Amino acid sequence: MRNKKIFINNREISLEVPPYIIGEISANHNGSIENVYKLIDVAKKSGASAVKIQTYTADTITADCRSKDFMIDGGLWDGRSLYDLYSEASLPWDWHKSIFNYAAKKDLTIFSSPFDASAVDLLEDLNAPAYKIASFEAIDIPLIKYTASTKKPMIISTGMTTTDEIEEAVNAALVSGCKDLILLHCVSSYPAHSIDYNLKTILDMQSRYKVMVGLSDHTVDNTTAIASVALGATVIEKHITLNRDGGGPDDSFSLEPADLEELCHKTLTAWESLGSADYKRSSSEIENKQFRRSIYFMQDKKVGQIIEEKDVRVIRPGYGLKPKYLEEVIGKKISQDVGKFTPVSWGVIE
């Protein structure tokens, strides 16, 4: 792995710390800067590591055209033109400074996905600490190179990409100045289904591209994201909303506040449970050792008598000899009187 640790605003991202949780605000402002402020508050309260916005206008991402190529056919946004969708979804550029300032007051990291060079320039003016390249832009090598020239940490989502396209994106970022790169395994479907995620791809990406790998998750619950932690996901990105029924372009597949809090809590629990390869008894197990099975006398026995099969049993608790000694014990002489329900020990056997 090229970098075992990456820092965004002094927050470490690595396999040695809990996953870095990004709340993606995307289009869920629904036309109100107050909603953005509220989502920042939600992310902060939930324990997210950062929030992310998207920096584009309809004109920087597409063209105002109603021909077939520019109309959406099927899916969540069926029948809409790209221009109309992005006009509604875009976050006004003149909001950016206020939003960055608000996040700073809340002591919450904020960065963005730029969709062209002018967006990178705007975000540089705001001293964005990192950049995220969206899946649909992962083949935009000029954009990746321009973003990488800032020398800031970069995160690239890989939805829809081939292995060759990912390789091209990684190489473009690294040769253009990016030293801290993270890939996100992603399924670019809205919503996505857990069965389509093939989370074992995370392991292959780690090996193939030698960078840290996380997950951009578009499923409607947290199961897939939590499972990804066990496979080494260091970053998890989920869309967040104030209300899944809010009517915005991305609301229906986004996490509501309680869901985001659950994500932060349960991914932390999942990460803590990984620990390391360790066969020692945990401290919480030690007191329960007494409840394992062991060998006990089931009859009163006098000194000199032979232990017969009917005289002993393997039962709980665990104060006697281990069960593996049962055959060895049978046939031995008793060296002192013992009572019924006494644990068998070598000290009472000749």
DRENRO-641546 format. One record per residue: x, y, z of N, C-alpha, C, CB in turn. Coordinates in pm, whole numbers, plus 32768, in hexadecimal, padded with zeros to 4 digits. Glycine has a CB too. Layout:
// DRENRO-641546
XYZXYZXYZXYZ ...
// end
This chain:
// DRENRO-641546
80557F8980008000800080008058807C80007FA08001807B 803980DA7FA78091814F7F99809381A38018806481A57F23 801E81BE804F8014820E80C97FC481C181317FD3829880AD 800081A481A37FB9815E820C7F6881BE8263801A81108262 7F87823F82577F3D82A582A17F2A831F82497F8582CC8325 7EB28358824D7E9483D682097E4D842E826E7E3D83BF8187 7E6684AF82667E26850D82C27DD5857482757E908552831B 7D5A858A82A17D0885F8826F7CE3864C82E97C8785C58222 7D1286C982E97CFC8720835E7D2786DC83E17C6887488368 7D9C869E83DB7DD8865E84517D8F85E284817DDF86C184C1 7D2785B7843A7CE38539845D7D2484C9840C7C4785418440 7D59846784547D9B83F784127D36839D83CC7DEB83A58477 7D5D837083557D128309830D7D71829582F77CD6833F8285 7D50822283307DA481AC83227D57813483577E2C81BC836C 7D9580BF834A7D59804683817D65804284197D9A7FCB8344 7DB7809A84517DD1809984E07D7180EF85307E5D80C684FA 7D16813484ED7CB5818A85317C2A816D84F97CDA82228521 7BC08196853F7B39817D850D7B2381BC84837AD181B3856F 7AC4818784367AAC81BB83AF7A8A825083AE7A3C816D836D 7AB5829083457A99831E832E7A0F832782ED7B09836382D4 79AF83638333792483668305790683ED82C578C3834A8379 78DD83EA824778BC846381FD7825846981E6790884698175 77E684D48213775A84ED81F47751853F8175771385368269 771F8502810B771385468089768F85938084771B84DF8013 769A8618807F7622866D807C75E4866E7FF0764386FD80A8 7637866D7F8B760D86677EFE759B86C87EE275E285D87EDA 752E86967EAB74BE86EE7E85745986FF7EF5747986B77E0B 747786CC7F6C741386CA7FD67405874D80227434865E8036 743F87B77FEB7422883E801E739688687FF6748988A47FE9 7364882F7F8572DD884B7F5372C188E17F487275880B7FAF 732989297F1D731689B87EFF73238A147F76729389CC7EC3 734D89DF7FEA73548A32806273DD8A2480A472E58A0C80C6 74218A9580B774A28A9080FC748E8A69818F74EA8B1880F3 74198A8781C673FC8A60825073FC89C9825F73768A99827D 73CE898481F673D288F181FB746288BE81FF738A88B68181 74BC890381B9754988DD81BD757F88EE824B759B89318158 7560895E8288758C8974831175588907836E755E89FF8343 74D988E3835C749D887C83B174E187F5839C740688708394 750487D7831F75488758830375D48755833E754D873F826D 761787C7833F769987D08382768887B5841876DA885A836B 762087EF8453760487D684E075EA874284FB758D882A850F 759C870484A0757C867584AE75FC862284A975198648843F 76518641844776CE85F584377728860384B17719862283BA 772F867D84E577828695855B774D864785D27787872A857C 76CB864F85EA768C860C865C769A8574865075F886338666 7697854185D6769A84B185C07726847685CF766584908538 778C84CB85C97814849B85D57858848185507816841F8625 782084B784E3786084A8846078E684F0845F780484DE83EF 794084C0840979C584FD83FF79C2857B83A97A28849983C6 7966857F8348796285EF82E978DB85F282A479D485E38280 78BD8664826A7850866E8209788C8694818377E586D68237 78438671811B787286908095780086CB804378AA86138050 7823872D7FF177C487677F9377F5874B7F0577B388017FAB 77AB877E7EA377D2876E7E1777D487F87DD67770870E7DCC 783E88137D8C785288997D54784A88937CBD78DA88D27D80 77D788BD7C8A77C088C57BF97747891F7BE077A988377BBB 773589477B6776B889837B397686892D7AC676CC8A197B0D 760B89427AA075D688F67A2E762C890D79B37544891E7A12 765F898779A276AE89A7792B773A896D793076B68A3D7919 7771895379A877F7891879AE77F4888179A5783C89427A2E 777E884579B0777787B379B2773187797937773087867A2F 76DE87CB78F376968799787E7671881078257617874878A7 761887F977C675EA8863776B7552886C7770761A884876D8 751E88E37756748D88FA7758745188C976D5746C8990776F 7437884976D2740A8808765673A187A0767A748187C77609 733C8793762372D08733763C72D186C075D77249877B7638 733E86AF75907345863E7534734E85BD758473BE864C74D4 733B854C7543733484CA758773AF84AF75DC7324845C7522 742384D775AC749E84BE75F8749D84FF7681751684EF75A9 7455856C768E745885BC770873DE85A777617464864E76E5 738B8543773F73158522778F732D849F77DA729785187734 72FB84987855730C842278A9729C83C0788E73118448793E 72C283467871726182DE784F7266827278B9727C82A377C3 7201826D791171FB8208797A723C823679FB723D818B794B 722281E87A64726082057AE5721C82737B3372EE82297AD0 726182A17B99722883017BF8720483867BB6728A83197C68 724E83AC7B4E723984307B10720284257A8272BB847F7B0F 71B583BE7A68717F83A379E37134841B79AA7122832A79E7 71528439792B710984A178E3713F852D78F3707E84A0790E 71A38540794871DB85C5795C725485DA7902720185DB79EF 726B865778DE72E7867578957358868278FA72D886F87840 73D0866478CD744486747924744F8703795574C3864C78DB 7435876378FD744587EF792273E388157991742F884A78A6 736587EA79847302880B79EB732487C87A6F727587E179BD 7350874A7A6A737387037AE473E587487B2D739886727AC6 744F876B7AE374C287A77B2274A988387B4A753987A07AC7 744C887B7B07742589017B3173E488FC7BBC73C489417ACB 739288967BD2735188867C5473B388557CBE72DC88247C48 740A87FA7C97745F87B67CF974DA88077D22748B87337CC2 7508885F7CCC758688A57CE8757B89007D6275B188F77C6E 75EA890B7DA875F289627E1C762E89E77DED764989217E8F 75E48A557DFD76158AD67DC876A38AF67DF775B68B477DF1 76F38B277D9A777F8B427DBA778E8BB17E2177CB8B677D3D 772F8C0E7E23773C8C7C7E8377158C507F1176E48CF27E58 76E78BD27F2176D18B9C7FA777518B607FE376648B327FA2 77AF8B3D7F8E78208AEB7FBB786C8B298030787F8AD57F48 788B8BA7802778DB8BE5809178938BE1811778FD8C74806C 78128C00811677C58BFD819277BD8B7081CB77378C34817A 77AF8B0D817377A78A8381A0782C8A5481DB777E8A28812B 78998A778199791D8A5481CF79348A968256798C8A7D816C 790B8B148261791C8B5C82E078C78B1D834E78F68BF082CF 784E8AF3832B77F58AB6838F78308A3283C177688A9F8353 786289E18364789F8962838C7918897983E578C889108311 796789E083C679DC8A00841879B28A2584A67A2D8A7383D8 79458A7184B379148A96853878E78A1B858778A08AF8852B 78B789B8853F788B893D858078FD88D98591781B88FD852F 79748901856679EB88AA856F79D3882585277A0F888F8604 799C882F84AE798287B9845C79C287CE83D378E8879F844E 7A0F876D83A97A518775832779EB877682B77AB387008315 7A0287CB825479AE87D081DE7A0887D68163794E884A81E2 79E5878A80FE7A268796807C79C0877680107AA287378071 79EC876B7F95798B87667F2879BC870F7EB6796D87F17EF6 795D86EC7E5E797C86AF7DDD7978871C7D737917863C7DBC 79E9873E7D3879E9879D7CC879C887537C467A7187E67CBC 798487977BEC795F87577B6E799F87987AF478C987597B5E 79EF87FF7B0E7A4288387AA47AAD888D7AE679ED888D7A40 7B0888C27A967B7A890D7ACC7B4E898A7B177BD989337A5C 7AE589CC7AE77AB88A467B2B7A858A267BB87A498A8C7ADB 7A4D89AF7BCB7A2189867C507A9A89707CAB79CC89077C48 7B0489357C767B7E89247CC47BB489AC7CF07BE988D67C73 7BB48A0B7C957BE68A917CB57B948AD07D267BE18AEC7C38 7B118AC37D1E7ABB8AF97D887ADC8AB67E0E7A268AE47D65 7AEA8A357E0D7B0489EC7E887B8F8A077EBF7AF289577E71 7BEE8A1F7E687C748A467E967C6E8ACC7EDE7CD68A4E7E1F 7C1D8B297EAC7C0D8BAA7EEE7BD48B9A7F7B7BB38C057E9C 7B888B2E7F8F7B4B8B1280117BA48AB880677AC28AD37FFF 7C1A8A9780327C7A8A4280797C3E89B9809C7CA98A8880F8 7BFB897E803C7BC588F7804F7C37889880747B7B88C57FD0 7C24884380D87C9287EE81067CA6876F80B47C7B87C88195 7C46874E805E7C4D86D3800F7BEA86DF7F9C7C2E86548067 7BF0867E7F417B96867C7ECE7B6285F07EB67BDD86B17E50 7AE685E97E897AA985697E657A8085707DD17A2C85497EC1 7AAC850D7D857A8485007CFA7A11849C7CF47AFB84D37C9E 799F84C87CBD792A84727CB6793E84027C5078AD84C47C93 78F183977C6078FE83247C0778EE834B7B74789782BA7C2B 788D83A17B57787283C57ACC78E584167A8F77EF84157AC3 793784517AE679AA849F7AB87A2E84527AC379B4851F7B07 7A2883D57AEB7AA383887AFE7AEE836F7A7C7A8383037B40 7AAB83817A0B7AEF837479897B1B83FB79517A92832F7924 7B008467799C7B2684ED79707BB78505799C7AC6855B79AA 7C1484D2794F7CA184D979737CD2856A797E7CF5848F790C 7CA985C579247CD3865179377CA6868B79BD7C9B86A878C5 7C2C866C79E87BFB869D7A697C4D86607ADC7B65867C7A7B 7C6985E07AD37CB8859F7B3C7D4385DD7B447CC385077B21 7D8185F47AD37E0686307AD27E0586BD7B0E7E3E86337A43 7DA1870B7AE87D9A87947B197D8387947BB17D2987E37AD2 7D2B873C7BDF7D1187327C6F7D8D87037CBA7C9B86D27C89 7DD186A17C827E4A866B7CC27EB886D37CCC7E7C85F27C75 7EB887347C717F21879B7C747F1B87F27CF17F1887F27BF8 7EA987EE7D397E9F88387DB87EF287F57E257E0D88427DE4 7F1887757E0D7F6587267E6E7F18870A7EEF7FE6876D7E8F 7E9487197EE97E4086F87F5D7E1A86627F577DBF87517F5F 7DF486277FC77DC1859D7FC47D4A85917F647D98856F8051 7D4485227F1F7CD8850A7EBF7C9384857EDC7D0E850D7E30 7C1084867EC77BBE840D7ECF7B7983FD7E497B5684147F47 7B8283897E0D7B4583717D8B7AE382FC7D967BB083547D1E 7A6483157D747A0282A97D6F7A0E825F7CEA797282E17D81 79EE81DE7CED7A0C81897C79799081457C3F7A7081217CA0 7919817B7C5A78A281417C1F78A981417B877826818C7C4E 788480D27B49787D80C07AB7790580AF7A74783881367A79 797280C17ABC79F580BE7A7D7A28802F7A697A59810D7AD0 7A7A801E7A037AC27FA179EE7B467FA67A3A7AD97F877955 7B897F357A437C0B7F347A877C6F7F8E7A3E7C427EA47A90 7C697F9079BA7CC47FE6796E7CA6807979897CB87FC878D7 7C26809C79927C01812879AB7C2D81537A377B6A813B799B 7C2180FA7A987C51811A7B1E7CE8812F7B1C7C2C80AB7B83 7D2F80D87AD67DC180E57ACB7DE6816B7A8D7DFB80737A77 7D9E81947A267DB9821579E67DA182887A477D6082277969 7D3482807A937D1582EA7AF47D7F82F17B617C8A82D27B32 7DA6827E7B967E0D827B7BFE7E8F82B57BCA7E2381EB7C30 7EB9828A7B557F3782BB7B1C7F3083517B027F5782727A9A 7EC083817ACF7EB184107AB27EBE84627B327E29842B7A6F 7E8184317B9D7E88847A7C1C7F17847B7C517E29843C7C84 7F5884087C507FDC83FD7C8D8047844A7C3F8004836B7C97 803F844A7BB980A684917B6B808F85277B6A80A9845C7ADC 801885527B967FF785E17B8F800386277C147F6B85F27B5A 803685E17C7A805286277CF8800C85EF7D72802D86B27CEB 7FAB85967D5F7F65855C7DD37FBC84F27E137EDC85217DA9 7FD685017E938023849E7EDD7FCC844B7F3B809184E27F2C 7F54847C7F587EF8843A7FB67E77841B7F6C7EDD84948034 7E65839C7F467DF683747EF17DAA83017F307E27834D7E65 7D25830C7F2B7CCC82A27F5B7C6782857EED7C8482CB7FE0 7C4E82077ED27BE681DD7E767B6B81B17EC47C18816C7E19 7AF581CC7E8E7A79819C7ECA7A3781397E6B7A1A82117EEB 7A2580BF7E9B79D380607E50794480967E4F79D97FD07E8E 7900808D7DDE787E80CE7DD2782980877D6A788F81627DAC 77A780887D807745805D7D1B76F180D77CFA76EB7FE37D4E 76FC81077C7F76B881837C58762981687C2D770581C97BE6 75DA81427C90754B812D7C7E7506816F7CF4752780937C73 748D81A77CDC745081FD7D4273BC81DA7D55745E82927D1A 739A818A7DBB73F5814C7E1B743A80D27DDF73AA81257E9A 74A280A47E2474E8802A7DFD74B97FB87E577583803B7E05 74CC7F3D7E2774A77EC67E7475247E847EAC74567E627E1C 751A7E577F27758F7E1B7F6975CA7DA97F1875697DE97FF3 75747D5A7ED875A57CE67E8E76007D0D7E1A75307C957E5A 75F57D8A7DEC76477DB97D7C76CF7DEC7DA975FF7E257D31 76E57DF87E2B775F7E3B7E5877DD7DE57E53774A7E6B7EE3 77D17D637E6078497D0F7E5878BC7D4A7EA978747CFF7DC5 78A87D517F2A79077D977F8079937D5C7F7E78D47D97800C 79A17CDF7F567A277CA57F4E7A7F7CEF7EE87A1E7C107F29 7A3E7D407E937A8A7D947E367AE87DF27E817A2A7DE57DDD 7AC27E187EFA7B177E717F4B7BA07E327F5F7AD57E8F7FD3 7BA27DB17F7F7C227D6C7F937C737D697F137C0A7CDE7FC5 7C317D507EA47C787D4B7E247CB07DD47DFF7C1C7D197DB5 7C637E3D7E187C917EC47DF97D0A7EE97E4D7C227F2A7E10 7D097EC27ECC7D7D7EDE7F227DFB7E9F7EE97D647EAA7FB1 7DEE7E247EBD7E607DDB7E877E897E0F7DFE7E407D487E7E 7E287E2D7DAB7E427E537D207E7D7EDF7D137DC27E497CCF 7E477F3E7D617E6E7FCB7D4D7EC880017DBD7DF280207D43 7EDE7FB47E257F3C7FD77E907F19805B7ED57FC87FE07E58 7E9780757EE37E6A80EB7F2D7DFE80C07F8F7E35815A7ECD 7DDE81177FED7D6E80FC80467CEB80FF7FF87D6A816380B9 7C8D80AE80247C0D80A17FDF7B9C80B180447C0380187F95 7B3680F9801B7ABE8109806D7A4380E6801C7AB3819780A4 79D181188049795180F6800B78FB81727FFB7907808C805E 78C881867F83785E81E77F6C77DE81977F5E787A82417EEC 778781A47FC0771681487FCE7692818D7FAE7712810F805D 764B81587F4A75CA81907F24755681367F4975C781AA7E8F 756E80D17F9E74FE80817FCE74AF80D2803475307FFC800C 743680A4805373DD80F780A573EF80DF813B734D80DC807F 7441807D8162745A806981F174F18061820874137FEA8225 75198037827E75A7803B82A475ED7FB482A075B38074832C 75A77F4A827E75E07EC48287765D7EB58231757A7E5C825F 76557EE181B476C67ED38159773E7F22818A769F7F0280CC 77257F9B81B877937FEF81E977D67FB282637760807A820C 77887F7D82BF77C17F41833878147EC6831377527F1B839C 77E07E7682B678287DFE828B78AD7E21824977D37DAC822A 78B37E928204792D7EB881BD79A17ED0821B79157F34816A 79847EF3829779EF7F0D82F97A437E8F830E79B37F3E8380 7A027E1B830E7A4B7D9E83237AAA7D7F82B079E97D2B8336 7A937DBD823D7AE97DA581C97B507E1481B77A947D99814B 7B577E6F82187BC07ED482167B987F5A81DB7C317EA281CB 7B177F7681D37AEC7FFA81A37B16806582077A517FFE818C 7B6680C481DB7B96812D82357B4281AC822C7C26814E8215 7AF481B981C27A9C822C81AE7A1381F781877AD4828F8141 79AA823081C17922820E819978D6828E817E78DB81B98206 789E829581067851830A80DE77C082E280C8788C834A805E 7765832C810676D6831680F47692839D80E3769982C9816D 762D83A2808B75DB841B807E7588842E80FD757F84118001 757784AB8125752984C9819D74BC852E817B758484FF820F 744E852481C373DC857C81AC7397859982307379853E8148 734B8606823272FA862482A8727D85CE82AA72D586B882AB 724D85A9823271D0855F822771D1851181A4715585BE822E 71C9848D81AE71CD843A81367155845480DA71D083A6815C 70EB848E8111707584B180C170748544809D6FF6848D810D 70EB8583809B70F28612808370D8863C7FF47176864480AB 70DB85DE7F9770B985FF7F0D712C862B7EB7705486687F0C 71A686347EF0721A865C7EA1724E85EB7E4B7287868F7EFB 72A886097DEE72DA85A37D91731C852C7DD4733B85E27D32 735D85417E4773A884D57E88736D84A77F0D743585007E9D 730084E77F3772CB84CB7FBD72A984387FD37250851E7FD5 726D83F87F70723183747F84729683077FA571E4834D7F0A 731583187F7E737982AF7F9C73E282E0800073BE82827F1B 73C3834A80497422838480A87401835C81377424841C809B 7463836A818F7450834C821C741183C2826574D58326825E 73AD83A782B57376840C830D73CE8418838A72E383EA8334 73BB847F83DB74158496844D742B841C84A673E0850584A0 73C283D584CA73D383608522742582F484DD73498329854C 741382E78458745F8283840D74F482A4840B742A8278837E 7513832583FC759F834F83FA75E08336848175AB83E383D5 7598835384EB75CD8338857175E882A38582756B836A85DE 758C8250855075A081BE8557761A81958507752381748524 762C81CE849076A081AE843D772181CC8488769B81FD83BA 772B824284C277A58268850A77BE820A857F779B82F8853B 775581E985C777648193863D77898104861676E38193868F 774280CC85B57754803E859777D38023854576DB800A854C 77FD808284F3787E806D84AF78F080748513789280D5843F 78E380C98578794880CC85E2794B8047862B792A813F8646 78D58012864D78CE7F908690790B7F22863A783D7F6D86B3 78EB7F2585B979227EC0855D79BA7EC9855878E87ED284D0 79EE7F4385507A807F55854B7AC07F2485CE7AA47FEA8532 7A857F49863F7ABD7F1F86C07ABE7E8786CC7A6C7F5D8734 7A597E4686937A507DB486A07ABB7D6B864F79C77D858675 7AF67DAD85EC7B5C7D6C859A7BD97D4C85EA7B807DC48523 7C097DAC86367C807D9686897CF37D5E86387C5F7D3A86FC 7D317CF5866E7DA07CB3862B7D977C1D86457E297CEC865B 7DE77BCF85FD7DE87B3E86137E1C7B2286A07E407AF585A8 7DC97AE886F47DED7ADA87827D9E7A6687BD7DD07B5E87D0 7DE779FF87EE7DA6798988277DA3798B88BF7DEA790D87F7 7DD779F688FA7DD17A00898B7D427A1889B87E2D7A7289BE 7D2479EC8A337C9F7A098A687C917A9F8A7F7C8579BA8AEB 7C207AD38A587C067B608A777BE97B6D8B0C7B8F7B978A22 7BF77BE58B3E7BE07BFB8BCE7B507BD88BF37BFE7C8D8BF3 7AF37BEC8B977A667BCE8BB57A4B7B388BB67A0B7C118B50 7AA57AE88B7A7A927A578B777AC77A118BF47AD77A1E8AFD 7B2A7A4E8C347B747A098C9D7B1679D78D0C7BDE7A648CD9 7ABA7A298D387A627A008DA67A0079938D7B7A167A798DDB 79ED79818CF87991791A8CC979D378938CB5795179468C48 7A57788F8CC87A9F78118CB87A6477A58D137B3478248CD6 7A3277CE8D8679FC776F8DE8798477228DB379D677B78E66 794477558D4978CB77158D1878E576B38CA77869777E8CEA 7967769B8C89798576328C29797475AA8C6C7A1676428BF1 797B753F8C1F796D74B98C5579EF74878C94793F74588BE8 79E0742C8CF47A5373E98D317A2273668D6F7A9874458D9E 7A7F73198DA97A5E72968DDF7A3D72A18E737AD272328DC7 79CA72698E9B799D72698F27797E71DB8F55792072C48F3A 799471C48FD679697147901378D17148902479AF7132909C 789470DA8FFF780470CB900F77E1706C908377C770998F8C 7849703890C578376FDD9137789C700191A378466F46910B 787A6FE1922078DE6FE6928B79446F769273789B6FD8931A 79C26F9292857A2B6F2D926F7A8B6F2E92E67A776F4891E9 7AB66EB5930B7B136EA5937A7BA06E9193447AE96E2E93D4 7C016EB493977C8C6EA293737CA56E11934A7CE86ECC93E7 7CEE6DFF92DB7D116D7B92AB7CAF6D4192477D1D6D1F931C 7C376D7692407BD66D4391E07BFD6D6B91517B4A6D789202 7BCC6D1A90F07BE56D3490637B756D8E902C7BEF6CAF9013 7B9B6DEC8FDA7B386E438F997AFB6DF88F247B796ECA8F69 7A786DE18F2E7A306D9F8EC179EA6E088E6B79CA6D3A8EF9 79BD6DDA8DF5797E6E378D9679056E7C8DD379546DEC8D17 78B86E328E27783F6E6B8E63785E6ED18ED077E96DFC8E9C 78DD6ED38EFC79026F2A8F6C79196FBC8F42797F6EF58FAE 79306FD48EC17956705B8E95790270848E1B79ED70608E72 78F471078E0D78AE713E8D9878F071C18D6E781571558DB7 78DF71DE8CED790A72618CBA789172BD8CBD794572568C28 789973238D12782973818D24785F740E8D3877D073578D9D 7809746B8D38782B74F18D68781A74F38DFF77D3755F8D23 786A753E8E4A78CB75A68E247954756E8E0478D8760B8E93 79B675CB8DFC7A3875A68DC87AA975A08E2B7A5C76028D60 7A8D75798EA87AF675798F0F7B4674F78F147AB875938F96 7B1874908ECC7B5F74118ECB7BBE74068E567AFE739F8ECA 7BF1738B8E427C4973718DD07BFD73848D4D7C8572E48DD8 7C4773A58CE47C0873B78C617BCD73338C2F7C6F73EF8BFC 7B6373388BE27B2272BF8BB07B8072608B657AB072E48B57 7BEA72958B297C43723F8ADB7C8971D68B327CAC72938A94 7C8771E68BB87CC971878C127C6A711A8C457D0571D18C88 7BEE71188C157B8B70BB8C4B7BBA702A8C417B0670CB8C02 7BE86FFE8BCD7C126F728BBD7C8C6F518C137C306F548B29 7CE16FB48C267D596FA08C777D386F918D0B7DBA70148C63 7CCD6FD78D367CA56FD48DC27C656F4D8DE67C4570488DE1 7C136F198D8F7BCC6E9C8DA97C316E2A8DB97B676E7C8D37 7C236DDD8E277C806D708E437CEC6D938EA77CBF6D438DC4 7CF76E148EC87D5B6E3D8F2A7D266E2B8FB87D856ED08F13 7D866E21901A7D626E1690A77D526EA090E67DCC6DC590F4 7CF66EA491467CE26F1F91947D4C6F2592027C526F2491D1 7D8E6F9892127DF76FA692777DC36FDF92FA7E6670009242 7D46700C92FD7D09704093767C72703E93657D3B70D09395 7C2B704293D27B99704193CA7B6870BE937D7B5B703C9458 7B0470AB93287AC8711C92E07A30711092E67AF97122924B 79EE717F92E4795D717F92EA791C718F9262792E71ED9344 789E7169925E784E717B91E5784D721091BF77BC714691FB 7854722B913C785472B3910478D57300912277DD73019139 794172B4913C79C472F2914D7A0B72F590C67A1972A591B8 7A4E736390A27A98736590247B0E730390287ACB73F29005 7B2272BD8FBB7B9272618FB17C1272AF8F987B7B71F98F42 7C7B72908FE87CFC72D08FD67D6872668FE17D127342903E 7DDD72828FAC7E4B72228FB77E74720B90487EC472528F67 7E547269909E7E7B725F912B7E3071F291777E6472E1916E 7DC071BF91417D74715891897D8070D091437CDF71809193 7DDD70C890E17DEF704D90937E80701D90A47DCD70658FFA 7E8E6F9790BC7F176F5F90C67F5B6F5C903E7F156ED19102 
// end
